[in-house]
Each structure stands twice: as structure tokens, then as C-alpha cells.
Amino acid sequence: MNILVYGAGAVGGYLGGKLAQSGQRVTLITRPDTAAAITGDGLTITEGDATFTPPLCAVGHPAAAFTDSTAYDLIILAMKSYDVAEAVAQLAALCPNPAQVMGTQNGIGVEEMVAGCFGAGRTLAGAVTIPISRQGPNRLVVERAGRGLGIAPVAPGQAVDEWVALFREAGINAGARADYRAMKWSKAFLNIMGNATSAILNRPPAELYRLRAIFDLEMSMLRETLAVMRRLEIAVINLPGATARPLARTLAYAPRPLLRLIFSQVIIHGRGDKMPSFHIDLASGKGRSEVVFHNGAIAAAAERAGLAAPVNAALNRVLLGLAQGELTPATFDGRPDRLVAVVERFRSGEVDL
Ligand SMILES: NC(=O)c1ccc[n+]([C@@H]2O[C@H](COP(=O)([O-])OP(=O)(O)OC[C@H]3O[C@@H](n4cnc5c(N)ncnc54)[C@H](OP(=O)(O)O)[C@@H]3O)[C@@H](O)[C@H]2O)c1
């Protein structure tokens, strides 16, 4: 197959690299400096004990991927959620009728953007549970084995078996899911744990989960999310290599001490002392954050459904304020009391800082 990966960093480089290694023809659209590094020295991927340099082609501008009559069987979007709108507009100008476009972003709302442009039948949803780090423009490391890729159609009932088989042949633990909203919301439910609080307070999630006030705030954030999912009739489902259902059930029924035990273990084993993605985004100084597609999207969906989600709304607002320079990092650095005070104000009906 002929595959294009647009916005190839950690996830795009890895998926494209694995597909290329399994014999598919793969082109990556990356930033020009990354394209130059890959063209010069190849893309090196380390996964477990194996390190490989797949045979692929990288270009530094989208137009360079459409210079001949090449038709792509699959276009994978692998930029961050906040870069998708611009990328989709660029792609539509170059390729108005792509065969199939698959988003791989974390967060809620990307599929609707893609389907709004290309149609639901041409849109696939992907949920990546494989942690991949970028250790240079052309060097990727898979941080943990045993994870995978969920693929769901955006048009109800559309078969995705062909795409699942493609990734499985490439050695990726891919699995089909019937309902893309269930898949993406369940992934978001897992992603938000210890993510915004860690970025705002500049502390690792495992440390924050030991603080009673922040632990309670995190549990409220998750309960708000499940309440929205219930109201929207979105099921909590497990993903390849990541389980969300047992956690959701625990949250509903377990007494507080048991909750602390279970969720602290989940955070310690899932994230350890590593800073999560919202923190990395904030530290990059890009001025944008995927929090908008997580806590922000959850709060917005809650409002539309007539529910209250003050914790999600407050986390989104504070982190966005920090990312955009409206708030100074020192205000919240190591100050859970200040974050808790903002959340209390949102709970009492204030909707701004
Ligand atoms: N990494 C993981 O472990 C992981 C796991 C699961 C899911 N995810 C999700 O997967 C998505 C991608 O994450 P990632 O970690 O792969 O991000 P990443 O390493 O930052 O890769 C995205 C790349 O796309 C580039 N880009 C953005 N817009 C572009 C455009 N118009 N043309 C060309 N290149 C463009 C970015 O360049 P600039 O940086 O210069 O903008 C960046 O190099 C996110 O939604 C993330 O949450 C990541």
C-alpha cells in the first residue's frame, strides 16, 4: 500500500516506520529540519532490544508529497490535536478526495474536524496507547511494550478490518473498535489522569496523587467525565493495551481508601516520575495545549448537555492561561492550595479566573 503520514513526530514516525519496515511504501511529511535529518541518516527506531532504520521517504513540505500522480491508500494525521485544523485545510487543498484519512491524536473532537472536511466515510479514528519518545529529529524510542492501536470507523458500520490487518502485519497490536466516540472518550478518560494538574503544579503525577486535596480533585475530574459520557450515552471501553472499564467501575463503587490505593498504583505504574504530555507541551512554550481537546472538550460537552464540570473547566482554563502567558508559572508552581481555590470558585459558579 501507499501510505502518507502527515505531521510525523513520535507517533507518526513510529507508525510510518513500522509500516515501511513491513514492506509498505511510506512517505512522511515532517518539518524541513526533520526531513533533512531523515533523508540524510534515516529514521532510527528502538523498540525493546531491536533497533531498525526503515526504508521510507521524508519531505519537508506537504506539496512535496503530491508532486506526481501518486494516490495514497491511507493518510495518517499524526500532528498534535491543535495542529490538525490547519493541516486538514492544507491537505484538502492538495488532495480534496483522499481515499482514507486516519487521525491518531489523543483528545476529543479531531474526527469531527476531519470528517467535516472529507466526509465520515473517508475518516478513521485511531487511538494510540504506545508511549513513544523522540530523542532527536530522527530518533524514536518505544518506552513500553504491550500497548497498541485502536481503529474505529467514523461512519457507523464501516469495516476497518483491512486497516487493522495492515497494522498487525507491521507488528503493531491493532484492534477494531465499533464506536469511535467510545474509543476516543475512553482514551481521554485515561489521558487526563494526573496530566493537567501535573502541568499546572509542575510536579510529577505520583507526587500529586499523594496529596489528599489533589487526589480528590482528580477523582472529581474523572467522575465529571464519566457523568458526561453517561449523559451522551458513550460507553467506557478498553483499548488495545490499555483498560479503562475496570477503572471507571472502581471509581463508581469503591470506597475512598481503596480508590486511593488503586489509582495511586495506576499513576505510579502508568506515569511514574515522568512528566506527562501537557507538561511537556507547556514547557515547549508553543502557546498551545492539548488540554483544550481533553478537559476543555469535556467541560464544553458537559455545558451543552446541561451538566456541571467545574473541575475540568477550571483545569482547562488555568492550563490554557499558563500556556498563553496570561498566568505566570510561579503562581501555581508547587501550590496545590491555589489550584484548589480556583476550582472552588468554578464550583461556586464563576467561569473565569
Ligand atoms: N508520543 C506518544 O507517546 C503518544 C502516544 C499516544 C498518543 N499520542 C498523541 O499523538 C499525537 C502526536 O503526538 P506526538 O507525540 O507524535 O507529537 P510530536 O512528536 O510533537 O509530533 C508531531 C509532529 O508534527 C509536526 N507538525 C505539526 N504540524 C505540522 C505540519 N502542518 N506539517 C508538518 N509537520 C507538522 C510537529 O512539528 P512542530 O513540533 O515543529 O510543530 C511535530 O514534529 C498527539 O495528539 C499525542 O497526544 C502521543
The ligand as an ORCA input file, in Angstrom:
! r2SCAN-3c Opt
* xyz 0 1
  N       4.151     10.306     21.845
  C       3.352      9.453     22.440
  O       3.788      8.632     23.224
  C       1.875      9.445     22.134
  C       1.136      8.299     22.469
  C      -0.217      8.272     22.176
  C      -0.824      9.335     21.554
  N      -0.096     10.450     21.264
  C      -0.795     11.552     20.591
  O      -0.384     11.551     19.222
  C      -0.382     12.884     18.713
  C       1.003     13.203     18.189
  O       1.885     13.194     19.301
  P       3.455     13.077     19.130
  O       3.988     12.761     20.472
  O       3.783     12.207     17.993
  O       3.807     14.589     18.772
  P       5.156     15.152     18.155
  O       6.290     14.228     18.459
  O       5.238     16.572     18.566
  O       4.914     15.040     16.594
  C       4.077     15.901     15.865
  C       4.929     16.491     14.776
  O       4.105     17.085     13.793
  C       4.761     18.264     13.353
  N       3.790     19.089     12.659
  C       2.738     19.761     13.153
  N       2.055     20.364     12.164
  C       2.721     20.060     11.030
  C       2.517     20.395      9.673
  N       1.485     21.175      9.274
  N       3.412     19.939      8.751
  C       4.453     19.158      9.129
  N       4.690     18.799     10.391
  C       3.822     19.242     11.343
  C       5.305     18.861     14.633
  O       6.281     19.828     14.381
  P       6.464     21.060     15.430
  O       6.767     20.441     16.753
  O       7.581     21.822     14.829
  O       5.166     21.802     15.440
  C       5.873     17.603     15.293
  O       7.165     17.335     14.827
  C      -0.808     13.772     19.893
  O      -2.187     14.011     19.822
  C      -0.470     12.943     21.109
  O      -1.262     13.285     22.225
  C       1.245     10.519     21.527
*
